[in-house]
């Protein structure tokens, strides 16, 4: 997902504010960046634009002092990674600049109509500013010209326009934008965490809202021209939580924050969990949906509900749920899991469910996000900003809430609190030097391997899938997670002499069967890495965890998070910003 940041104030500090804002959004992933500001000179009315390929701040910075501007980090979709394709894009007259997040699905048709405009890039974004210029030349004011143009665009898009008179106009559908409210200065960002250094007062723009922003204030309208009064919310995140605070990377910082996140859920979520358990009991058909790490948390939820609550719930990857929605009815319940609350493959099925009068529950980390706003009932993860692309503490928060929830379904919430607090303590032990040294030694043993396999059964199968995702996305090792029982159905053909295989062996009903699977792999030359509360002679390498009942899905995942991190360091990779990935997928 692209990063967007805008500023309008009475002080001429726009370039510095915007570039720092873009740096706070780096974790989303990007390949190029750019800034446009008002010129600051009465003699020259054109906007000043600076664009570069590569890291933010690299290249000559020739931006003038200015009190208003917009900035963008681009993750290429239409058009290659070039300076010309980087945002912002200018109108022919140079008095308008535009940045964009999304995909204009009908851009070829719209581009063909711009015969009298000078197009300099291969992007779908550039046509938008020229379409606005066209409407403006026909006599429309800037707000009306932007609205007319936006209505021509097919797809899910957010656009931000800067005029040489210091006005910022933005309109969105499907992708997030947040206004930040300051004193004699106002801000705009695609993620609220980027606003924390400046303000905690924010407005989450709704779909099909169009806003005008200056240093003096803001106005918000719907696309019919009616003025909107959206709620000003206060972010409860601390600015320190969005900074490294002495850690080398955000990923390791966020792994260290996991015990605190778990304890917060155990100690403070009783009321919310109790209300949600009643909603589930009243439903006739409950469906979990999520993508990436959230989907594996949802899969764990399916096992937990069966084992602890004796209740059948359905699970689907968010992007596949559109093909399974036909049996939804007014008595169904959707539980959507998403760190950002903006993941398009979760938002879209939730929107469809609402149209079918289905009740929607959301577990998300971002208050005011799209999913948060459309939900009938919402539970914040309470994990604080998660800036590394790879999910760690948000996944742990989701699973912790689900463990609490299934126990509460049986009126055994206190038992859930006990195992969660015990799991938090176990993670703290893992984060001490002695355990970390074991992880580093293992990283040194396997970092050069082409393949790593991870097996588990039951809840540990969900943990295996999450663990393998961490290795793939952070250390670029081809890793696969399998249910142990699937080995003889073809998977074991992959095992060669020395193949690293991580085996999750909690002290539960899966223990004997998964150890048998480990023996099968070892007999074919596999290198067995055991994770669990007891060592075993089949293990070539052992990473101990505590016996924490169903919370084993939590403590088993943490060694894999750490292993992925230290392998990334060994390979000189940036664990916070894996290649080709963005934190939140907001376009198809």
N, C-alpha and C positions, 0 to 999 in steps of 0.2 A: 504494500500500500504506500502511495506517495505521501510525503510530508508537506503540510501547508502551514505557513505562519505569516501573519499580517500585523501591522502596527500603525496606529495613528495617534499622535500626541502633540503637545505644545512644544516639547523640546526636540531639538534636531539630533536625535540619536537613533534614528530608524535603522541605518545599516548595521550597527553593532547589535541592536536588539534583535533584529531579524536573523542575522547570521548565528547568534547564540541560540535563538529559538530553533533554527534548523539543526544545530548540533544536538539539541535536546531530543530531536526527532530522528537522529541517525539510526537508532536501533530498528527502525521500521524497514531498513534496507533501501539502497538507492544506488544509482550508477552515475548520476550527474546532478547538478544543482544550479540554482540561479536566484537572483534578487533583482527587483525593480523598485526604484524609489522616485519620488517627485524630485525635480532637478534642484530646487532650492534657489533658483535664479529667476528673477522677474523677466530677464531678457530672453531666456530660453524656456519654451513651454513644453518641450518634449521630455519624456521620461528617460531616466538613465537605467540601463540594464547591464548586469554583470552575470555571465554564465560560464560554467566550467564542467568538464568531465572529471570525475575522480572525487577525492575527499573534500569535504566542506572546508573552505578557507585556503585551499591550494590555488595558486594562480594569483595574478596581480589583482589587487582590489582598488578600483578607481572610482568607487561610489562616492558621490558628494554628500555633504551634510544635508540631512533631510529629516522632516518630522513625520513622514508617511511612506509606507512601502509594503511590498509583499515578497515572500520567498517560497521556494519550492525545492523539494528533493524528489527526483524522478526515478521511477522503476520502469524501465522501458517496456512498452506494449506495442504501440504503433510507431514504427520508425526505430532505427538503430541507436546505439549509444554515441551520440555526437553532440558537440556544442550547439549546433543549429537546432537539434531536436530537444535540447534542454529547455525547460520553462524558466522565466516567463516568455511569452510571445507578444510581439507588438503589432498594433494596427498599422496600416499603410502610412498614416500621418504621424505615428509615433506618440500619440497622446493617450493611448490606451494600452495597458499591459494585462495579460491574463495568464493564470495558472489553473490547473485542472487535475482532478482525481477521478478516474473512471474510464469508460470506453464509450465513444460515440459510435453506436452500431451502424448508423446510416451516414457516416462521414463521407463516403465516396460520392453519394448522391448530393450531399450538401456542398462538397468541394467543387463539384462540376458546375455549380451555379455561381461560383466566385470568379468569373472570367476577367473581371477588371481589377483584381487585387493581386498584389505581389506576395506570393507564398514562398517561404524560404526554408521550410522544413518538410519532413515526411510524416508529421504527426497528425492525429485527429484533433489535437488541442488547438492548433493554430487557426483552423477554420472558424473556431468559435469567436475569437476576437474580431475577425473580419466580418462575420455575420452581424455582430453587435455594431460594428462601424457602419455597416450597410443600413441598419435600422436607424441609427443615429443620423446618417446623412439624409434619411427620408423625413426627418423632423422629430423623431421620438426623443424624449429625454432619456438620460442614461439608465435610469431604473426601468423604464418601459422597454427600452431597446434590449436590455439584458433579459427581461422577462420574455419578450417575444422570441428571442433567440433560444432561450432555454426550452421553450415549448416545442421547438423544432427538433430537439435532440432526442434520439432514441437510446435507451439504456439507462444505467444508473450512474449519475454524474454529480460532481460538486465543482462549481467554478467560482473563481474569485477574480474580480476585475478591479484594476487600479486606474483611476483617471488622473490626468495631470493637474486637476484642481484639488487633489488631496482626498477625493472620495473613494472609499472601498465598497464595492457591492458584491454580495455573495448569494448564491442560490444553490440548493442541493436536493438530491433525491437518492436515498439509499446509502450514501457514503457520509461519514461523520464530519461535522464542523462545530466548533465551540467558540462562542464569544467570551472574551475575558473583560471584565469591567473594572477599570482602574480610576484613579483620580486625575482628571485632565489627560487621560490616555486610555485607549481601548485596544483590544487585541483580538486576534482570530487565530485558531489553530485546529489541526486535524486530530489532536489528542490533548486532553486536559492536562496531562502531566507537564507539557511544555509551557503551560501558563503559570505553574507554581512559583517561579522566581518573581513574578510580577503581581499576581492576584489570586485569590481563592474564590472570588465571586464570578460565576460563569452562567451562561445561558446555552443550553444545548439546542441548536437549531433543529426544527422538525422538517420532515420531508416536504418539499414544495413550499418552503418558506424562502422569501427573498429579503435580505437585510442590507441596509445602508449604514456604513460605519464611518465616523469621523472622530477627531479628538474630543469634540464636545458631547458626543452621545451616539445613539443608534436608533434606528427604526426598523421594525420587522413587519412584513406584510405577507399575506398569502398570494397566490398567483391570480386571484381575482381582484387584488388591490385593497382588500380589507386589512386594516391594521391589526396586528397580533400583539398580545401581551403575554409573553412567555415567562415562566417562573425563573427568577434568579436563584441559583443554587450555590451552596458553599461547599467547596471541596474539603474533605476531612483528611486528605493526605498531607503529610509533612514534606516540606521542601527537601529535607535531608534524605527522605526515602527515595527521591529521584536522582540522588547524587551517589558517587562511588564510595565516599566516606572511607577512603584508605584501601579499599579492595582493588585488586588489579582489574577485574572485570565485573560487570553487572551479574553475569551468570553465577559466579561463585558467591557474590554478595547475597543474591536471592536464594541460593541454596542454604546459606547460613541463616536466613530469616525464617526458614520453614518451621522450626520449633515454636517460635513466637506466634506464627499464624495458626498452628494447630491448637496451641493453648488458648488463644483468643476464641476460637470456635468452641472448644470444650467448655469454657467458662461463661461465655456471653450469648450463646445461640439457643438456649433452651426455649424461649418464647417463640422465636421464629420457626424452629424445628417442630414444635408442638402444633403450631397453626398449619404448617405444611402437611404434617401427618394426617390431620383431619381432612384436608382437601383431597389427599390421595385416597383415603378410605371412602370418600363419597363418590369418587370417579368410577366410571365403568370402562376401563381400558386406559392404561397409562403408558406413555411413549417417551423414552429418552432420545434426544438428538444432540449431536455435537460433532465437531470436526477436529482432526489432529489429536492432540493430547486430550482435549475435552471429550472426544469420542471414546477414548480408552477409559476415562473416568466414568462415562456413561455405561460402558460395557461392564465395568466393575460394579456399577449400581445394579445392573441386571442380576449378577450373581448374588450380590448382597441381599436384594429383595427376596430372592428365592430361598436363600439359606437362613436368613434371620427372621424376615417378616412373613415367610411362607406366602408370598404374593407374586403373581406373574406380572412382570412389566416387559414391555417391548423396547428394543434398542435399534436405532438406525443411524448410520452416518448421515449427517445433515444434507450433503449433496445428493444422497440417494432417496431421501424421504419423499421428495416430490412424486416418486413412482410408487409410493406405498400409502399415499394419503387417502385413498378412496374409501377406506373403511372408517374414517373419522366421522364422529357424530357429536351432537351437543353434549353428550355425557362423557366424552373422551377428555383426557388431560395430556397436554404436552409439557414436558420438563426439558427446557433448552439450556445447555451449558455452553458458555463462551466467556473467555477471559475478557475480551474487549467489548462484548455486546454488540459488535458491528460486523461480525463474520457473515458475509452475504449468504453463504450456503446454510446458515442457521436462521438468519433473518427471514429469508424468503419463505421457507416452510412454516415459520411461526406466523407470518402474515397470512398465508393461505389458511392456516388453522383458525385464525381469528375470524376470517370470512365465513368459515363453516360453523361459527359460534362455539368453537372449542376453547376451553379455558387453558391459558398458557402461564406456566411458572418459569421463571428465569433465575439461573445461578450465574452471576456475572461479577466482574471485578470493577466495572466502571458505572457508577451512578449517573443516570441521565443519558446513557447510551441508547441506541435505537431499540435493542431488545428490552432494556430496562423500562423504557417508556411504554412499550406496547404490552408488557406483561400484566396479567391480572394479579399476580403475586410474585414478589421478587425477593431473593435473598442475596445480598452483597457478599462476595467472597471475603472481603476484609483483608486482602493480601497486600494492599498498597501497590504503587506503580510497579509493573513488571516490565523492565526495559530490554532485557536480553530477548532475542527472537525466540529462542527455545524456552518453552514453558517449563517452569519448575514449581515455584511456590503456588501458582494458580492451580496446577494439577493436584497438588497435595491438598489445597484448600477444598477443591471440589470433592475429592474422595473423602476427606474428613467430614464434610457436611453430610454426605450420603451415608457414611457409617453411623453418625449420630442419628440420622433420620430413620434408618431401618431398625435400630434399637428402640427408638422412641415409638415406632409403630407397635411394639410389644410392651410399651410403658416401661422400658428398661434404659431410659436415657442416662442414668447414673453409671451403668456398666459401660456405655459408650465413652463417657467422659474419662473413665479410668483407663481404658485401653488407649485412648487418644493421648492422654497426658504421658502414659508410659512410652508411647511411640515417639513423642516429642523429646523425651529424655534420651531414648536410644539414638535419635538423630544427632543430638548434641555430643554423644560419645563418638559417633562417626566423624564428627568435625574436629576432633582433637588430632594432634600431630601424629600420634602412633597409628591411628587408623588411616589417616590421609597418606602416610608413608606406604602402607600396604596397597592403597589404590594407585599411587604413583609407580610403585614397582610393577604392578600388573599392567599399567599403561605402557611402561617401557618394554614389557614382554610382548605385547600384542599390537602395538601401534602400527607396525608395518604389515600386518596381516591384511589380506584382501577381503576375507569374509569373517564374520562373527555371527554365531547363532545363539538364540536365547529361547529356552523352553520353560513352560510352566503349565499348570493345570488349574482349573477353576479360577479363583481370584488372581492367582499368579499368572494365568494366561494373559489377563488384562495388563498386569505389571510387565510381562514380557514384551507386549506390543509397545507399551510406553517406553520401556528401556531401549528397545531397538530403534525407536524413533530418535531418541537422544543421540545414539551413536551415529545414525545416518546424518542427521542435520547439523551436528556440531563438529564431528570428527571426520566426516566424509568416508567412513568405513561402510561397505555394504554389509548390512546387518539385517537379519530376519528373525522375527519372533514366531514361535509355533506352539500350538497345544501339544503337550507331550505325547498324547495318544495318536497324533497324526504322523509320527515318525515312520511307522511301517507302511504308511499309505503313500510313500514316495519321497518324503523329506530326507530320510536317512541316506539317500543316494548322494547327497551333497557332502557328506562327511568324508574327509581325507585325513591322512596322518598330520597331526598337529593343529587341526581345525579348532579354534577357541569356541567353546560352547558354555554359556552361562546357564546354570540350572537353579531355578528358584525352588527351595525346599523348606517351606514353612512347616510348623508342627501342627498340621491339620489332616483332613481326610485324604489329601493328595500325596502325602509324604512317600508312602511305599511305592506307589505307581510311578512317581516322577524319579525316584532313585533307580528304579528298574530301567527307566528310559535313559538315565545317565550312564548306567552300566552298558546298555546297548551301544551308545555313542562311543564310549571309551574303548569297547572291544573292537571298534573299527578305526581306532587311532585318534579319536577326538581328545582335545585338551579340556578337561572339565574344571570349570570355575563354579564352585558351590557357594550359594548365598542362602543363609538360614540360621536358625538358632543352634544347630548341632553340626559338628564336623563329621565327615564320613570318609572311609578309606577310598571311596571312588573319586574323591575330589583331588585334583592336582594342585588347586589353589583354592583357598577358603577365605570368604569374607563373612564374618559373623554378624548376625542381627539378633535382636531380642525376640522372645516368643510373646507376641502382642495380639494374638488371636486374629480377627479379621483386619486389624490394622497392619498386618504383614504386607498388604498391598502397598502401604505407604513406605515402610522401612526398607522393603526390598528394592524399591525404585531409586532410593537415594544413592546407593553405591553405583548404580548405572549412570546417574546424573554426574557424579564425581568422576567416574571413569571417562565419560565422554569429554568432560572439561579438560582433564589432564592429558588425554590423547591429543586434543586440539592444541594444547600448549606445546606438546612434544613435536607436533607437525608444523609449528609456527603458524597456526590458524587463529583467526579472531573468533572466539566462541560466542561473542555477543551478536555478531552480524554474519551468519553463514551466507555463502554465496547463493544467489538466485531466490532467496527467501525474504519475505516481509513478515512483520509481526502479526498483522491482521489482514486477511484476504477479503477485500471489500468489493472486488469486481470478479466477474465470472472468468 
